Amino acid sequence: MVVRFARGAAVSAGLLLMAGFGAGSPDARAQEVTIGVTLGATGQTASIGIPMKQGAEVLPQKIGDVTVRYIFLDDGGDPGVAVKNMRQLTEQNQADVILGSSSIPSCTAMAEVALQTKTPQICLSPSRTNAFSFAMAQPAALMVEGMVEHMHAKGYKNIGYIGFADSLGEHNLSSMQKLMEPLGMKLVASERYNRTDTSVTAQVLKIVAAKPDAIFVSASGTPAALPQLELVQRNYKGQVYFLHGVINRDFLRVGGKSLEGVIATAGPFAVAAELPDSNPIKAEALKFTKVYNDKFGANSVNTFAAYSWDAFKVLSAAVPVALKTAKPGTPEFRVALRDAMQNNPDIVGANGIYKMTATDHNGLDKRARVMVTVKGNAFHPLP
């Protein structure tokens, strides 16, 4: 059974109990694993959170012979609510593992609770990790590396930057600067904006005045289209780059024709149909695409949804191992699950091949990265 999101608010503990989601008897819990899910399906992160939620809604109800119980909450993209949900899921609902959230600030806040409660957390955004938190999305450093390599190959020397005024923006900017400097590239303009801003005219005017060869827009979801819309109005002719946080139809819809020709570093799922058949990720990506489209309609699949699928792939490998040590619903099982996740074999997902270790709770490499461009209001691999 799956509890759906209460739009704009978390599902209450009382409602979960009424739906049959109490702690249950020890014997019952020994036969099922509880996965708590908290995502920003409303608010500023909704364009990312909704597909992640829908991706989780098509996940299997079994891992081997063990039943999987899902509890869904909405954090609205608010780190404070995400922490509240995390505590409810761990303390009241006794979840064995948490999926979420859909933004870096929320994931970062939740990771502290994961560490305190010793509950594995699988963040679906490219968040930093700790001893009990994992991340499914490609890390910023991996994706920024691909972008900087492309800039350098094109001979771009002077780079402009505009990004979110939060941990996502600052982390991406820092990663870019570390890679640029040894290559003789220079940051000539650096501006910030908030996710809720409706205008970036002042910031874009400053960047354009610096005459950069290329501009990196470090943002995600539909708010990432705002700088590009303004750059087109200002007749900027240089190359504009994004990262994988923009790979969805909502971004294309909001940006429209202004996005034609922009370049992004993306996960392979974004262009799975155009990957060579020899790529092992292609088959898994197309498998998830069918499962998702069968549920939500033809051509509805979204790259962010694939991270939910990949999280389940990791858990599918770890749960049978953890069950050899302890029963679900116990502190011992949660620790055993964490240990199994960080000692897994190569796991082929829809967005990469995961090889997690005790010192790497992401496990992705360059196989999880492709360069794409927007052509005809769709993403395609760069030639």
Secondary structure, 3 states (H helix, E strand, C coil): CECCCECCECCCHHHHHHCCCCCCCHHHHCCEEEEEEEECCCHHHHHHHHHHHHHHHCCCCEECCEEEEEEEEECCCCHHHHHHHHHHHHHHCCCCEEECCCCHHHHHHHHHHHHHHCCCEEECCCCCCCCCEEECCCCHHHHHHHHHHHHHHCCCCEEEEEEECCHHHHHHHHHHHHHHHHHCCEEEEEEEECCCCCCCHHHHHHHHHCCCCEEEEECCCHHHHHHHHHHHHCCCCCEEEECHHHCCHHHHHHHHHHHCCCEEEECHHHHHHHCCCCCHHHHHHHHHHHHHHHHHCCCCCCCCHHHHHHHHHHHHHHHHHHCCCCCCCCHHHHHHHHHHHCCCCCEECCCCEECCECCECCCCCHHHCEEEEECCCCEEECC
